[in-house]
Amino acid sequence: MNLLGETKGAISQSGHSTDDVRFVGSRDGKLGIPWSQAEKVLDIDYDDGYGGQEISADLVVVFTDGGFLRREE
């Protein structure tokens, strides 16, 4: 799986676009980067099968309208 592709798909399914992203970061808001920087960080391939967690479980995409996406197992 590619995290960037997966995230863009989830953003689209939520009825938002990447222009609507306020930040990508941690659920508590202590770590967050704008979409323009997040694309480079999220462009990674990972194994979505069973095994160790490769992507932070508290990763969120927060939108300018107050909505958000969060990762789930």
C-alpha positions in Angstrom: 0.0 0.0 0.0 1.1 3.6 -0.5 0.1 5.9 2.3 -0.1 9.0 0.1 -2.5 7.3 -2.4 -4.6 5.8 0.4 -4.8 9.2 2.1 -5.8 11.1 -1.1 -8.5 8.5 -1.7 -9.9 8.9 1.8 -9.8 12.7 1.5 -11.8 12.4 -1.7 -14.3 9.9 -0.2 -14.9 12.3 2.7 -16.1 14.9 0.2 -13.0 17.1 0.7 -10.0 18.0 -1.4 -6.4 18.4 -0.4 -7.0 22.2 -0.5 -9.3 21.6 2.5 -6.6 20.1 4.6 -5.5 22.3 7.6 -2.8 19.9 8.7 -1.7 16.3 8.9 -0.3 15.2 12.2 -1.0 13.7 15.6 -4.5 13.5 17.1 -3.5 15.7 20.0 -2.5 18.5 17.6 1.0 18.7 19.0 2.6 17.7 15.7 1.1 18.9 12.4 2.3 19.9 9.0 0.5 21.5 6.1 -0.5 19.4 3.1 2.2 20.8 1.0 4.8 19.3 3.3 2.8 16.2 4.1 2.7 14.8 0.6 6.5 14.2 0.7 6.2 12.5 4.1 3.2 10.4 3.2 4.6 9.1 -0.1 5.8 5.7 1.4 4.9 2.1 0.7 4.0 -0.1 3.6 2.8 -3.7 4.1 -0.9 -3.6 5.0 -0.9 -7.2 6.1 -0.6 -8.7 9.5 2.4 -7.8 11.6 3.9 -4.7 13.3 2.3 -1.3 13.0 4.3 0.7 10.4 2.2 3.8 10.4 1.5 5.9 13.5 -1.9 4.9 15.0 -2.7 8.5 16.0 -2.2 10.0 12.5 -5.0 12.4 11.5 -5.9 14.6 8.6 -7.7 17.7 9.9 -9.8 19.8 7.6 -10.5 23.6 7.6 -14.2 22.9 8.3 -13.3 21.1 11.6 -13.8 17.6 10.2 -11.0 15.0 10.3 -9.9 11.6 9.1 -8.1 9.1 11.4 -6.4 5.8 10.9 -7.9 2.6 12.0 -6.5 -0.9 12.1 
